[in-house]
């Protein structure tokens, strides 16, 4: 699936984060030349540090808000593929720091696309956004890619803006029409670039240490031998293992290298049976944890009076399935088993975690 990426120079923003670290491993296994551009890992501990990826790829410390530095790195690396994942990704944090959230998620996207515009080596770009870009009407069917974009909270709305920025850059600089109009003039130099946005559902997986996310909260409670506290056990989300969207991003990035007509906006989510309530996910974690470790877990509901969050959200992924023949590999039950096994291995043999997640990527690909 990822043969086109072998030997390609790939630049990943946000590579030190949870999802970015899994992305690094997948790219290394694909045989790509990987450069990461990000600030220090956003959590301590972090999967990136635990697995020692700073020594395995070309890792550059940088902020996507720093356009000058970003352009410099692009000029030095001359990437052929760009995966933009750097973000402020937490809904509740966006209420505390809305300006910073917009700066990172909107102007960060502008800066990455501007660096692409003036770097003639880039042929394929994937901008990772979120399922929360849609105006959430709390209806029972999945959102499609042509639905209205208008996220409610600062995080979701900033990602909606990131989608609009991407669409503008595609129309103004990277489309076939824009290239023909600019032929022989401008910094774009008549170069067409395939640019896609990918809207993923809620990701779960080993190595996520973020605050205010269900699986990290479950793991911290298990380690402390305490009950899991759920803010809203009845909210429904499209849960999927982190490797599902990571592999989908790379599939699209690889395919549009030779077929730029495939570039577009794509939802990446699980099958409808894996759209679960937070309470159901907590039940699944507790049952899997007890089955594999022998330790009993439970959860309690305790609303903390926090800000608004959507109650119901799911995606229609027909476009990705029909265009690329893509389908999810792991149902949420297997995803949860992989998470608990990751935790067990981390507790027992933390020095071999890189080898362990490498094996999980290989198992996923079979």
ABEGO torsion letter per residue (X at the ends): XAAAABGBBBBBBGAABAAAAAAAAAAAAAGBBBBBBBBBBABOBBAAAAAGAAAABBBBBBBAABAAAAAAAAAAAGBABBBBABBBABAAAAAABAAAAAAAAAAAAAAAAAAAAABAABABBBBBBBAAABBBAGBABBBBAABBBBBABAAAAAAAAAAAAAAAAAAAAABAAAAAAABGBEAAGGBBBBBBBBBBBBBBEBGBABBGBAAAAAAAAAAAGBBBBBABAABBBBBBBAAAAAAAAAAAAAAAAABAAABBBBBBBBBAAABBBAAAAAAAAAAAAAAAAGBBBBBBBBBAGBBBBBABBBBBAAAAAAAAGBBBABBAAAAAAAAAAAAAAAAABAAAAAAAAAAAAAAAAX
